[in-house]
Amino acid sequence: MFDLHRLRLLHELSVRGTLAAVAEALSFSPSTISQQLARLEGEAGVPLLEPEGRRVRLTAQGEALAAHAARMLAADEAARAELEALQPSLAPVRLAVMQSAAHGLVPGALDVLAETEPRLRVEIAELAPEEGLFEVAARGFDLAVAEQYPGHTREQRALLERRTLGRDAIRLAVAHGDPAATLADLRDRTWVMEPEGTAARLWATQQCRAAGFEPDVRFSLADLTAQVRLVASGHAVGMIPALVFGGDEPATRFIELRDHPRREIFTAARRGTTGRPGIRAVRAALEAAIARAPGISGESAPIE
């Protein structure tokens, strides 16, 4: 029989790409990872790894076994989730959230959980949506809160079940007293946007191009509160989602964009874990929190 722990190491290597990345994610030494994978090769009776420069890569047999490992790990999680549901143990839930959700949803969700599941331990880390979804698929976290911008779909991962929380209004943000009334009025302004490669940056740039200009992006900041400060002080303009303010009085003046665009906010969990009482409780708390958040239309539903 294959050892499930070693199968997880092989799966992690197929997802993360290097022994060093696996070691960092699982808090093992690279030599320990190598030893365990060598033992797995012995169990399999075929070579699973081959050298590639200073790294290793999976052989065809290694790729095949890694695919089976993903299914076995999912079955193991589903079995544990069913047992936990029959006799709830309230295992800790590891939650990855994007920054705007950390501001606008997490405090309210924790308030709900303090009433509904006071013994549940929730461990929260702020991760960009792309990283959070990857980490859930790689079993680094149990649940992620991420977003999807209008017209831009995120990669569908077969192991993940996504559930819509709501849709968040995205509006132009300018300093109070700024005379601008439309997006076109901002063609000659200095812009602040999220870093290159993010869905938010791509979407915002396309809005400007559709309005007939290329934005002068002088500030690339992942920190949305820093973006708001730059806009409020008159040093830049930007496109800010309502969730950032978490119900507080906005520090900027808003201008509605054409067609009133909204981004989709959703949670993602591995399919085998969705029955865990803790994950169900955290999802319910996030749904309750977003229902109270201004500028957001809540619509909890699975994403097919």
Secondary structure by P-SEA (a helix, b strand, c coil): cccaaaaaaaaaaaacccaaaaaaaacccaaaaaaaaaaaaaaaccccccccccbbbbcaaaaaaaaaaaaaaaaaaaaaaaaaaacccccbbbbbbccccccccaaaaaaaaacccccbbbbbbbbcaaaaaaaaaaccccbbbbcccccccccccccbbbbbcbbbbbbbbbccccccccccccccbbbbbcccccaaaaaaaaaaaaaccccccccccccaaaaaaaaaaccccccccccccccccccbbbbbcccbbbbbbbccccccccccaaaaaaaaaaaaaaaacccbbbbbcccc
